[in-house]
Amino acid sequence: MKTDMTTLLTTPFSSTTPVEQAVFDCTLMDTVKAYYKYRCCLECGIPEVTLRGSPDDFQQVIDRINQFRIIFTDFHWWLDSLLPDLKQLKASAEGKPDIDWWQKICHEEGGGSGPSYLAGWLADLIPYICDEEGHYKKVQRDHHHYTQDPMTHIEFADFNESVTRTDFILDDNGHDTKMKFIAGFLGIGQNPKTGALRPCLGWATALPI
């Protein structure tokens, strides 16, 4: 298609948003799809990360982990694995990021005839997973088969939803109603200018289903 025709049909207005522009472009592609074949390529990786909070915030988390180590002595196997990652996060907040460490945040392994795994330090945040029979087991921690770096693996099927549900009774002038508090990571938000994604926290009260 001639460039001037594409421009004529898809040039944005002053009020056009990126989403609306994408709709214009997709509509044009659909209109002329009988004459073209479209092919897209994927790019992997996380282009950038924005840390919220100060270095002192990350130091607070480190201090709390050390306090947990005193209280929960049976959890040293997990708490000790968190400290190196937290120190890296603090260093990044101080403007001294370790790029090699960030590149190991997460990646997919496995597949084929077996399950697919998420591997990387992001999985260090999860101590246990629940199997199909309702039994909890420690997350697998071993070494990467190429680099021999310490690596945590979690099957994608083992990820639980990041939402909590707590029962409570609503007393409406003597009339009791069973309800639930629902809270956690409820979705993903996107910066309209940069396209950056962020987790969205939220909570609600709901009637049990």
SEVOLO-321159 format. One record per residue (C-alpha): residue number from 1; residue in one letter; x, y, z. Coordinates in nm, 3 decimals. Each point is the difference from the previous one (the first is absolute). Example, Ala and Ser with C-alpha at 12.3 -4.5 7.8 and 13.67 -1.06 7.14 Angstrom:
2
R   resi   resn         u         v         w
R      1      A     1.230    -0.450     0.780
R      2      S     0.137     0.344    -0.066
END
This chain:
209
R   resi   resn         u         v         w
R      1      M     0.000     0.000     0.000
R      2      K     0.126     0.345    -0.084
R      3      T     0.139     0.190     0.296
R      4      D    -0.219     0.303    -0.068
R      5      M    -0.313    -0.219     0.018
R      6      T     0.113    -0.150     0.331
R      7      T     0.063     0.348     0.136
R      8      L    -0.338     0.119    -0.124
R      9      L    -0.183    -0.281     0.177
R     10      T     0.193    -0.024     0.327
R     11      T     0.144     0.344     0.080
R     12      P    -0.090     0.073     0.364
R     13      F    -0.198     0.295     0.130
R     14      S     0.106     0.214     0.296
R     15      S    -0.216    -0.212     0.231
R     16      T     0.109    -0.340    -0.135
R     17      T     0.144    -0.231     0.266
R     18      P     0.254    -0.279    -0.068
R     19      V    -0.276    -0.259     0.042
R     20      E    -0.224     0.179    -0.249
R     21      Q     0.290     0.029    -0.245
R     22      A     0.057    -0.375     0.027
R     23      V    -0.370    -0.054    -0.075
R     24      F     0.029     0.221    -0.311
R     25      D     0.301    -0.198    -0.120
R     26      C    -0.160    -0.339     0.066
R     27      T    -0.317     0.107    -0.177
R     28      L     0.201     0.096    -0.307
R     29      M     0.187    -0.332     0.012
R     30      D    -0.330    -0.186     0.015
R     31      T    -0.136     0.198    -0.295
R     32      V     0.288    -0.096    -0.231
R     33      K     0.081    -0.347     0.139
R     34      A    -0.106    -0.165    -0.325
R     35      Y     0.305     0.156    -0.165
R     36      Y     0.263    -0.042     0.273
R     37      K     0.142    -0.257     0.240
R     38      Y     0.110     0.128     0.339
R     39      R     0.287    -0.138     0.206
R     40      C     0.115     0.114     0.343
R     41      C     0.312    -0.084     0.198
R     42      L     0.033    -0.024     0.377
R     43      E     0.261     0.175     0.211
R     44      C     0.078    -0.155     0.336
R     45      G     0.124     0.166     0.313
R     46      I    -0.099     0.287     0.227
R     47      P     0.120     0.330    -0.148
R     48      E     0.015     0.189     0.328
R     49      V    -0.106    -0.014     0.365
R     50      T    -0.104     0.291     0.221
R     51      L     0.049    -0.060     0.372
R     52      R    -0.238     0.179     0.233
R     53      G     0.121     0.093     0.345
R     54      S     0.329     0.115     0.147
R     55      P     0.311    -0.200     0.094
R     56      D    -0.114     0.035     0.362
R     57      D    -0.321    -0.186    -0.088
R     58      F     0.198    -0.296    -0.130
R     59      Q     0.226     0.013     0.306
R     60      Q    -0.314    -0.023     0.215
R     61      V    -0.099    -0.318    -0.183
R     62      I     0.350    -0.143     0.056
R     63      D    -0.021     0.087     0.371
R     64      R    -0.339    -0.168     0.028
R     65      I     0.129    -0.314    -0.172
R     66      N     0.282    -0.013     0.256
R     67      Q    -0.258     0.030     0.278
R     68      F    -0.203    -0.280    -0.157
R     69      R     0.315    -0.216     0.002
R     70      I     0.009     0.034     0.380
R     71      I    -0.369    -0.082     0.043
R     72      F    -0.048    -0.264    -0.270
R     73      T     0.312    -0.213     0.024
R     74      D    -0.152    -0.274    -0.216
R     75      F    -0.025     0.246    -0.291
R     76      H     0.370     0.079    -0.036
R     77      W     0.010    -0.206    -0.320
R     78      W    -0.240     0.249    -0.163
R     79      L     0.082     0.327     0.179
R     80      D     0.370    -0.038    -0.077
R     81      S    -0.079    -0.032    -0.371
R     82      L    -0.184     0.335     0.010
R     83      L     0.281     0.208     0.147
R     84      P     0.230     0.007    -0.309
R     85      D    -0.293     0.110    -0.218
R     86      L    -0.106     0.270     0.246
R     87      K     0.355     0.134     0.016
R     88      Q     0.002     0.017    -0.380
R     89      L    -0.330     0.191     0.004
R     90      K     0.139     0.244     0.255
R     91      A     0.312     0.053    -0.211
R     92      S    -0.219     0.066    -0.305
R     93      A    -0.202     0.255     0.199
R     94      E     0.332     0.168     0.085
R     95      G     0.077     0.028    -0.371
R     96      K     0.239    -0.297    -0.012
R     97      P    -0.192    -0.270    -0.189
R     98      D     0.161    -0.334    -0.084
R     99      I    -0.114    -0.049    -0.360
R    100      D     0.105    -0.365    -0.005
R    101      W    -0.218    -0.068     0.305
R    102      W    -0.297     0.183    -0.150
R    103      Q     0.030    -0.208    -0.317
R    104      K    -0.063    -0.309     0.214
R    105      I    -0.331     0.125     0.142
R    106      C    -0.204    -0.269    -0.177
R    107      H    -0.011    -0.212    -0.312
R    108      E    -0.183    -0.305    -0.126
R    109      E     0.160    -0.343    -0.001
R    110      G    -0.112    -0.347    -0.089
R    111      G    -0.299    -0.079    -0.215
R    112      G    -0.002    -0.273    -0.262
R    113      S    -0.135    -0.320     0.151
R    114      G     0.034     0.137     0.355
R    115      P    -0.129     0.303     0.188
R    116      S     0.120     0.355    -0.054
R    117      Y     0.172     0.180     0.286
R    118      L     0.058     0.357     0.105
R    119      A     0.361     0.029     0.110
R    120      G     0.183     0.296     0.149
R    121      W     0.033     0.200     0.319
R    122      L    -0.359     0.123    -0.021
R    123      A    -0.104    -0.352     0.101
R    124      D     0.208     0.035     0.319
R    125      L    -0.291     0.199     0.144
R    126      I    -0.213    -0.316     0.018
R    127      P     0.092    -0.253     0.273
R    128      Y    -0.268    -0.264    -0.056
R    129      I    -0.236    -0.124    -0.268
R    130      C    -0.314    -0.208     0.044
R    131      D    -0.027    -0.323    -0.199
R    132      E    -0.314    -0.149    -0.150
R    133      E    -0.074    -0.191     0.322
R    134      G     0.013     0.314     0.213
R    135      H     0.342    -0.073     0.150
R    136      Y     0.259     0.275     0.032
R    137      K     0.355    -0.061    -0.113
R    138      K     0.313     0.211    -0.023
R    139      V     0.072     0.170    -0.330
R    140      Q     0.279    -0.171    -0.194
R    141      R     0.335     0.175     0.035
R    142      D     0.298    -0.132    -0.193
R    143      H     0.248     0.126    -0.261
R    144      H    -0.047     0.119    -0.357
R    145      H     0.100    -0.281    -0.235
R    146      Y     0.215     0.233    -0.216
R    147      T     0.146     0.263     0.232
R    148      Q    -0.018    -0.202     0.325
R    149      D    -0.132     0.313     0.172
R    150      P    -0.238    -0.064     0.295
R    151      M    -0.349     0.001    -0.151
R    152      T    -0.355    -0.043     0.126
R    153      H    -0.252    -0.185    -0.217
R    154      I    -0.380     0.007     0.020
R    155      E    -0.240    -0.168    -0.240
R    156      F    -0.239     0.251    -0.155
R    157      A    -0.289    -0.226     0.101
R    158      D     0.106     0.033     0.366
R    159      F    -0.048     0.375     0.022
R    160      N    -0.290     0.090     0.225
R    161      E    -0.211     0.310    -0.042
R    162      S     0.129     0.301     0.192
R    163      V    -0.332     0.082     0.164
R    164      T    -0.099    -0.067     0.362
R    165      R    -0.353    -0.078     0.119
R    166      T    -0.097     0.041     0.367
R    167      D    -0.345    -0.084     0.136
R    168      F    -0.177     0.242     0.233
R    169      I    -0.350     0.067     0.129
R    170      L    -0.168     0.330    -0.085
R    171      D    -0.230     0.100     0.286
R    172      D    -0.271     0.224    -0.146
R    173      N    -0.201     0.098     0.310
R    174      G    -0.024    -0.359     0.116
R    175      H    -0.029    -0.156    -0.344
R    176      D     0.314    -0.202    -0.072
R    177      T     0.128    -0.050    -0.353
R    178      K     0.295    -0.221    -0.091
R    179      M     0.250     0.196    -0.209
R    180      K     0.363    -0.002    -0.110
R    181      F     0.286     0.246    -0.010
R    182      I     0.179    -0.037    -0.335
R    183      A     0.341     0.163    -0.038
R    184      G     0.320    -0.033    -0.197
R    185      F     0.136     0.050    -0.349
R    186      L    -0.319     0.044    -0.199
R    187      G     0.134     0.102    -0.337
R    188      I     0.260     0.186    -0.205
R    189      G     0.016     0.371    -0.076
R    190      Q     0.181     0.164    -0.288
R    191      N     0.162     0.340    -0.033
R    192      P    -0.175     0.160    -0.300
R    193      K     0.316     0.186    -0.105
R    194      T     0.274    -0.260     0.043
R    195      G    -0.200    -0.324    -0.018
R    196      A     0.167    -0.116     0.323
R    197      L    -0.197    -0.256     0.202
R    198      R    -0.056    -0.002     0.376
R    199      P    -0.184    -0.233     0.236
R    200      C    -0.322     0.142     0.140
R    201      L    -0.099    -0.064     0.360
R    202      G    -0.359     0.015     0.110
R    203      W    -0.255    -0.127     0.247
R    204      A    -0.374    -0.049     0.021
R    205      T    -0.276    -0.154     0.207
R    206      A    -0.213    -0.264    -0.166
R    207      L    -0.271    -0.253     0.064
R    208      P     0.127    -0.358    -0.012
R    209      I    -0.086    -0.193    -0.314
END
